């Protein structure tokens, strides 16, 4: 199963892009992102989206745990690696396909704030209970 990763892409203020859709390998997943280089104070957000089939409605998948954060949105603002765990529940989880929406979120930031980010291969698993 091919998994799209981003090897390294510079993201500037107000940038937004999506990865390609991929078939999921389980109803839960782990996503790791890395800020390779940070210029000033970038804040880059990664939102996992899912759908059943092409043309179907797209919905966001909420993280159940994000390292170094009390939020459910995977955001990185300095060099290093952050991890988001997206564990399926009885009412939510990954559908047939997933992609990642990458957005530069600037709160009082400068136009020169940017970062080079990488999305590492996804780890899919089934939530066993």
N, C-alpha and C positions, 0 to 999 in steps of 0.2 A: 504494500500500500504506500503510495508516495505521500510524503508529508512535506508541505511547503514550509520552508524556513526562510527567514530573512537573514542573509549572511552579514549584512551591515548596511544600513541606510541612514543618511543624515536627515533629520526631521527638524524643520524650522517652525517658528511661531505660525499658528493657524493652519499647518499642514494636516491633512487627513487622508488616509488611504486604507484599502482593504487587501488582505491576502486573498488568494484564490480559495474557492470552496474545496474541501477535502472530505472523503468518507471517514466517518469516525470509526475507531476500533473498539470502543466500549462506551458505556453510558456516562462514565466519569472521566476526567482528564486532569493532568498536571501540565501547566504551561510555565515555561521559564523564559524570562527576557533578560537581556544584558545591555547595559549602557556601556559601550566601549569607550566613548569619549564624550565629555560634557563641556560645552562652552557656556560660561556664565551659569544661569540656573534654569535649565529646561525642565519641564514637567510633561512627561509623555504617558498617555493612558492607553491601555490595551483592553479592549472589550471583546469577549468571545461571543459570537453570534451563531445561531443554529437554525436549520430548516429541515423539513422532511424531504422535499424534492425540489428541483429547479422550478421556479415560478410560485412556490408556496410562500406563505408569510414567514418573515424573518423575526426572530426574537433573541433578546440578549440572554446569556447564561450568567447567573450571579455566582461569584466565587464564594465558597464556604470558608476559605482561609487564604489570607495574603500575608506572606512573610513580612515582618517589620512594620505591619500596619494593622490598625483596628478596623479598616474598611473592607468592603467586599468588591472593590475595584482595583485591579492591578495597575499601579502607577509607579513610574521610576523617575527620579530627579537627580541622581548622581551616579557616578561610575560604580559598577558592580552588577550583581545578579539579584533579581527578585523572582519569587515563585508564587503562582496562584494555584490553588486546588479547587477544582470544580466537581464536587461530589453530588451525584444524582440523589434525588429524593423521590418519594412516591408521586410528587406532582411536578417535578422539574428535573431536567437533565439534558444531555446532548441528544439531538434527534439524529437523522441519517447523515447530515453534513454539517461541518463547522467551518468558520473562518474567523479572522481576527480583524477588528477595526482598530486602527492606530491613529491617535489624535494627539496633537500638541496642545496641551492645556496650559494657558498662561494666566496666572493670577498676579497682576502687577508686573509682569515680565517685560523684557525688552525685545525688540524685533531681532536682535542679534543672538538671543538665546537659542541654542540648538544642541542636538545630541546625535551621536551615531548609535543606533540601536540594532540589536540582533534578537530574533526570535529563534530559540533553540527547538529541536524536534519535540513534538507533543508526546506525552506518555498517556496512553488510554488504558483504562481498566474498568471492569464491571464492579459495581458496588455490591459486594456480597454481604448478606445479613443472615 
